[in-house]
Amino acid sequence: MPSASVVDILGEPYRAETLELPADEEGEVVATLVSRRAAAPTGKAVLHVHGFCDYFFQTVAADFWVARGYDFYAIDLRKYGRSLRPHQTPNFAQDLAEYFPELELARQIITERDGHGHLVLSGHSTGALIGSLWLDAQQVPVRAVVLNSPWLDLNGSFWLRTAGTRAIDQVGARRPYQAIRRTVTGLYGRSLHRDHDGEWDFDTAWKPLDSWPVFAGWLRAIRRGHAAVHRGLRIDVPMLVLMSAHSVRPRTWEPAVDSSDIVLDATLMARWVHKLSRHVTLVRIDGALHDVTLSREPARRAVFEELSRWLDAYVDAEIAQSGGTGGGTGGSGEVP
């Protein structure tokens, strides 16, 4: 059950409540639900799920949603960000379904306790994968889905995606905490953080510039999630997928770092989006970063313009025609 709401680390108007979950083999487990209310009472809400080596700090996205009359919620999943405890292996899970209980608890808080009849799911990268699998497995009643650079396949060679995946599956089952060797340049984190080459402030104790270690059991869970997507999910609501128009894999800084996805392969991402829902809109943004909401201008403005246009066409217009779900400011809102 949730703890009492307190002022979040982001300060007012953000509030946070701790969601206590059943302990696992490492001990105590919690998740954290952060919220910010729109200016007027509303029956609309959005729940955002972050990616790997991440937590919610993207207030520019919350600005957009509350301007449209949505109450904004974001969850820091177990062992991430606000929910990470000293005894835990950061960002680790052996099955992506481990995250379903906190997502379901957050949904119940938003819809049943807080009375929102209209819920949109938002997910970034790994969070987009987890959220999509949750919607499919439990047929969660949401009105729409917005995915920001969803992680739908490995960014690597054909061998890694085939024979390499079979090896990962075997090692991950036997030795889940075995670290996987990989090269991390730190360029993405540095391209975001304002103390380096970026615009944004975030806690590098929770989002290290050089990422967290990757373990075999976690990667096995990710690949099994990818396989489920590749077989096809049964999400039956409108979905918007926003992603960069380009990907590069730099070893050192180059200008494309500031205008491309350097974390995932955008071509592979686009290949699989049609497997997520029967109704998918894919928009590729020139100049966008891996987290498209943190892109530099003018790409960031284009991201929110596309999102606003899609909501007008497929989500909020439908609410207005059906008489709405109560409250809200409506309209297109201001693009941050």
C-alpha positions as CSV (number, residue, x, y, z in Angstrom):
1,M,0.0,0.0,0.0
2,P,1.2,3.6,-0.6
3,S,2.7,5.7,2.1
4,A,1.5,9.2,2.8
5,S,2.2,11.7,0.0
6,V,5.2,14.0,0.5
7,V,6.8,16.8,-1.5
8,D,9.0,15.1,-4.1
9,I,12.7,15.8,-4.6
10,L,11.7,17.9,-7.6
11,G,9.9,20.2,-5.2
12,E,6.3,21.6,-5.5
13,P,4.0,20.9,-7.3
14,Y,5.4,17.3,-7.5
15,R,4.4,14.8,-4.8
16,A,5.7,11.3,-4.1
17,E,4.4,8.3,-2.4
18,T,6.2,5.0,-1.6
19,L,4.5,1.8,-2.7
20,E,5.5,-1.1,-0.5
21,L,5.8,-4.4,-2.4
22,P,6.5,-8.0,-1.3
23,A,10.2,-8.5,-0.5
24,D,12.4,-10.5,-2.8
25,E,15.7,-12.5,-2.4
26,E,17.5,-9.2,-1.8
27,G,15.1,-7.9,0.9
28,E,12.8,-4.9,1.1
29,V,11.2,-3.8,-2.2
30,V,9.4,-0.5,-3.0
31,A,8.4,1.5,-6.0
32,T,7.7,5.3,-6.0
33,L,4.8,7.1,-7.6
34,V,5.4,10.8,-8.4
35,S,2.4,13.0,-9.3
36,R,1.6,16.5,-10.4
37,R,-1.9,17.8,-10.8
38,A,-3.3,19.8,-13.7
39,A,-4.6,23.4,-12.9
40,A,-8.2,22.3,-12.9
41,P,-9.8,19.0,-11.7
42,T,-9.7,16.4,-14.4
43,G,-10.8,12.8,-15.1
44,K,-7.7,12.3,-17.3
45,A,-4.3,11.0,-16.3
46,V,-1.1,9.8,-17.8
47,L,1.2,7.2,-16.2
48,H,4.8,7.4,-17.3
49,V,7.3,4.5,-17.1
50,H,11.0,5.3,-17.4
51,G,13.8,3.4,-19.1
52,F,17.0,1.5,-18.0
53,C,19.5,3.5,-16.0
54,D,16.8,6.2,-15.6
55,Y,14.2,7.6,-13.2
56,F,11.6,10.4,-13.6
57,F,13.2,13.8,-13.9
58,Q,11.8,14.8,-17.3
59,T,9.6,17.7,-16.1
60,V,9.4,19.0,-19.6
61,A,7.1,16.1,-20.4
62,A,4.9,16.7,-17.3
63,D,4.6,20.4,-18.4
64,F,3.1,19.2,-21.7
65,W,0.6,16.8,-20.1
66,V,-0.7,19.1,-17.4
67,A,-1.2,21.9,-20.0
68,R,-3.6,19.5,-21.7
69,G,-5.6,18.9,-18.6
70,Y,-4.0,15.6,-17.7
71,D,-2.9,14.8,-14.2
72,F,0.6,13.5,-14.5
73,Y,2.0,10.4,-12.8
74,A,5.4,8.8,-13.1
75,I,6.6,5.6,-11.5
76,D,10.2,4.9,-10.4
77,L,10.2,1.1,-10.7
78,R,11.7,-1.2,-8.0
79,K,15.5,-0.8,-7.8
80,Y,15.5,2.4,-9.8
81,G,15.9,6.0,-8.8
82,R,13.8,7.0,-5.8
83,S,13.0,3.3,-5.2
84,L,16.6,2.0,-5.1
85,R,17.8,0.8,-1.7
86,P,21.4,0.2,-0.6
87,H,20.9,-3.6,-0.4
88,Q,19.7,-3.9,-3.9
89,T,21.3,-4.7,-7.3
90,P,20.4,-1.5,-9.3
91,N,17.9,-1.9,-12.1
92,F,18.0,-5.7,-11.8
93,A,15.1,-8.2,-12.5
94,Q,15.0,-11.7,-13.8
95,D,11.6,-11.4,-15.4
96,L,9.9,-8.3,-16.7
97,A,6.7,-9.4,-15.1
98,E,8.3,-8.6,-11.8
99,Y,7.3,-5.0,-12.5
100,F,3.6,-5.7,-13.1
101,P,2.6,-5.4,-9.4
102,E,3.8,-1.8,-9.0
103,L,2.2,-0.9,-12.4
104,E,-1.1,-2.4,-11.3
105,L,-0.9,-0.7,-7.9
106,A,-0.2,2.6,-9.6
107,R,-3.1,2.1,-12.0
108,Q,-5.5,1.3,-9.0
109,I,-4.3,4.5,-7.2
110,I,-4.9,6.6,-10.3
111,T,-8.2,5.2,-11.4
112,E,-9.9,3.9,-8.2
113,R,-8.5,6.1,-5.4
114,D,-8.0,9.3,-7.5
115,G,-11.0,8.8,-9.7
116,H,-9.5,9.1,-13.2
117,G,-11.7,7.4,-15.8
118,H,-9.3,8.1,-18.7
119,L,-5.8,6.7,-18.4
120,V,-3.0,7.0,-21.0
121,L,0.2,4.9,-20.6
122,S,3.5,6.5,-21.5
123,G,6.8,4.6,-21.7
124,H,10.4,5.3,-22.6
125,S,12.8,2.7,-23.9
126,T,12.9,-0.3,-21.5
127,G,9.8,1.2,-19.8
128,A,8.0,1.1,-23.1
129,L,8.8,-2.6,-23.4
130,I,7.7,-3.3,-19.8
131,G,4.5,-1.3,-20.1
132,S,3.5,-2.9,-23.4
133,L,4.0,-6.4,-22.0
134,W,2.0,-5.4,-18.9
135,L,-0.9,-4.1,-21.0
136,D,-0.9,-7.2,-23.1
137,A,-0.6,-9.8,-20.3
138,Q,-3.2,-8.3,-18.1
139,Q,-5.4,-6.5,-20.7
140,V,-5.2,-3.3,-18.7
141,P,-8.0,-0.8,-19.6
142,V,-6.2,2.3,-20.9
143,R,-7.4,4.7,-23.5
144,A,-4.2,5.1,-25.4
145,V,-0.4,4.5,-25.3
146,V,2.5,6.8,-26.1
147,L,5.9,5.2,-26.5
148,N,9.2,7.1,-26.6
149,S,11.9,5.1,-28.4
150,P,10.7,1.7,-27.3
151,W,13.3,-1.0,-26.8
152,L,12.1,-3.7,-29.1
153,D,15.3,-5.4,-30.2
154,L,19.0,-5.5,-29.3
155,N,21.3,-2.8,-30.8
156,G,23.9,-5.3,-32.0
157,S,24.9,-7.7,-34.7
158,F,22.7,-10.4,-36.3
159,W,24.7,-13.0,-34.4
160,L,24.0,-11.3,-31.1
161,R,20.3,-11.2,-31.9
162,T,20.2,-15.0,-32.8
163,A,22.9,-17.4,-31.5
164,G,24.1,-14.8,-28.9
165,T,20.6,-14.6,-27.5
166,R,20.4,-18.4,-27.1
167,A,23.6,-18.2,-25.2
168,I,22.3,-15.4,-23.0
169,D,19.2,-17.4,-22.2
170,Q,21.3,-20.3,-21.0
171,V,23.8,-18.3,-18.9
172,G,21.0,-16.0,-17.5
173,A,19.1,-19.0,-16.2
174,R,22.2,-20.6,-14.5
175,R,24.1,-17.5,-13.5
176,P,21.7,-14.5,-13.4
177,Y,24.2,-12.2,-11.6
178,Q,27.0,-12.7,-14.1
179,A,28.0,-9.4,-15.5
180,I,27.9,-9.0,-19.3
181,R,31.0,-7.2,-20.7
182,R,30.1,-4.3,-22.9
183,T,31.6,-1.0,-24.0
184,V,29.9,2.2,-22.6
185,T,31.2,5.5,-23.8
186,G,29.1,7.7,-21.5
187,L,28.4,10.0,-24.4
188,Y,24.6,9.7,-24.0
189,G,24.6,10.7,-20.4
190,R,27.0,13.5,-21.1
191,S,24.9,14.7,-24.0
192,L,22.0,15.2,-21.5
193,H,23.5,16.5,-18.3
194,R,23.9,20.3,-17.9
195,D,27.3,19.9,-16.2
196,H,28.6,18.4,-19.5
197,D,27.1,18.9,-23.0
198,G,23.4,18.9,-22.2
199,E,20.5,21.0,-20.8
200,W,19.2,18.8,-18.0
201,D,19.9,18.2,-14.3
202,F,19.6,14.7,-12.9
203,D,21.1,12.7,-10.1
204,T,24.1,10.7,-11.4
205,A,23.9,8.4,-8.4
206,W,20.6,7.2,-9.9
207,K,21.4,7.7,-13.5
208,P,25.2,7.3,-13.9
209,L,26.7,8.8,-16.9
210,D,28.5,5.5,-17.7
211,S,25.3,3.5,-17.0
212,W,24.8,0.5,-14.6
213,P,26.3,-3.0,-15.0
214,V,24.2,-5.3,-17.1
215,F,23.7,-8.9,-15.8
216,A,22.9,-12.1,-17.7
217,G,19.6,-12.7,-15.9
218,W,18.3,-9.2,-16.6
219,L,19.4,-9.4,-20.3
220,R,17.7,-12.8,-20.5
221,A,14.5,-11.2,-19.3
222,I,14.8,-8.4,-21.8
223,R,15.3,-10.8,-24.7
224,R,12.3,-12.8,-23.6
225,G,10.3,-9.6,-23.6
226,H,11.6,-8.8,-27.1
227,A,10.5,-12.3,-28.3
228,A,7.0,-11.7,-26.9
229,V,6.8,-8.5,-28.9
230,H,8.1,-10.1,-32.1
231,R,5.3,-12.7,-31.8
232,G,2.8,-9.9,-31.5
233,L,0.9,-8.3,-28.7
234,R,-2.9,-7.8,-28.3
235,I,-3.0,-4.1,-27.4
236,D,-6.2,-2.8,-28.8
237,V,-6.0,1.0,-28.3
238,P,-4.4,3.8,-30.4
239,M,-0.6,3.9,-29.9
240,L,1.8,6.6,-30.8
241,V,5.5,5.7,-31.2
242,L,8.0,8.7,-31.3
243,M,11.6,8.0,-32.1
244,S,14.6,9.6,-33.8
245,A,15.0,9.6,-37.5
246,H,18.6,8.5,-37.2
247,S,20.8,6.2,-35.1
248,V,24.6,6.3,-34.8
249,R,27.1,4.3,-32.8
250,P,29.9,6.7,-32.0
251,R,33.0,5.8,-30.0
252,T,34.0,9.4,-29.4
253,W,32.0,12.6,-29.6
254,E,30.8,13.7,-33.0
255,P,28.1,16.2,-34.0
256,A,25.5,13.4,-34.6
257,V,25.6,12.7,-30.8
258,D,23.4,15.8,-30.3
259,S,20.8,14.9,-33.0
260,S,20.5,11.1,-33.1
261,D,19.6,8.0,-31.0
262,I,23.0,6.7,-29.9
263,V,21.5,4.1,-27.5
264,L,19.2,2.0,-29.7
265,D,18.9,1.1,-33.4
266,A,16.0,3.2,-34.8
267,T,15.7,1.0,-37.9
268,L,15.2,-2.1,-35.8
269,M,12.7,-0.2,-33.6
270,A,10.7,0.8,-36.6
271,R,10.7,-2.8,-37.9
272,W,8.8,-4.1,-34.9
273,V,6.3,-1.3,-33.9
274,H,3.5,-2.9,-35.9
275,K,3.6,-5.9,-33.6
276,L,2.6,-3.8,-30.6
277,S,-1.0,-2.8,-31.4
278,R,-3.5,-3.0,-34.2
279,H,-3.5,0.8,-34.3
280,V,0.0,2.3,-34.4
281,T,1.2,5.7,-35.5
282,L,5.0,5.9,-36.0
283,V,6.6,9.3,-36.2
284,R,10.4,9.7,-36.7
285,I,11.7,13.1,-35.6
286,D,14.8,14.6,-37.3
287,G,17.3,15.6,-34.7
288,A,15.7,13.7,-31.8
289,L,17.7,12.0,-29.1
290,H,17.0,8.6,-27.5
291,D,14.7,10.2,-25.0
292,V,12.9,12.3,-27.6
293,T,11.4,14.6,-24.9
294,L,15.0,15.7,-24.0
295,S,16.0,16.5,-27.5
296,R,17.5,19.8,-28.4
297,E,15.4,22.5,-30.1
298,P,13.8,22.5,-32.7
299,A,13.5,18.7,-32.4
300,R,11.9,18.9,-28.9
301,R,9.2,21.2,-30.1
302,A,8.5,18.9,-33.0
303,V,8.1,16.0,-30.6
304,F,5.4,17.8,-28.6
305,E,3.7,19.2,-31.7
306,E,3.4,15.6,-33.1
307,L,2.1,14.3,-29.7
308,S,-0.4,17.2,-29.5
309,R,-1.7,16.6,-33.0
310,W,-2.1,12.8,-32.4
311,L,-3.9,13.3,-29.1
312,D,-6.3,15.8,-30.8
313,A,-7.0,13.3,-33.6
314,Y,-7.2,10.0,-31.8
315,V,-7.7,10.5,-28.0
316,D,-9.0,13.7,-26.7
317,A,-11.4,14.3,-29.6
318,E,-13.0,10.9,-28.9
319,I,-13.5,11.9,-25.2
320,A,-15.2,15.2,-26.2
321,Q,-17.5,13.4,-28.6
322,S,-18.5,10.8,-26.0
323,G,-19.2,13.5,-23.3
324,G,-15.8,13.3,-21.6
325,T,-14.8,11.8,-18.3
326,G,-15.2,14.9,-16.1
327,G,-13.1,18.1,-15.6
328,G,-10.0,19.0,-17.5
329,T,-9.0,22.0,-19.5
330,G,-9.2,20.3,-22.9
331,G,-7.6,21.9,-25.9
332,S,-4.2,21.3,-27.3
333,G,-2.3,22.9,-24.4
334,E,1.0,24.7,-24.9
335,V,4.0,23.0,-26.4
336,P,6.9,23.4,-23.9
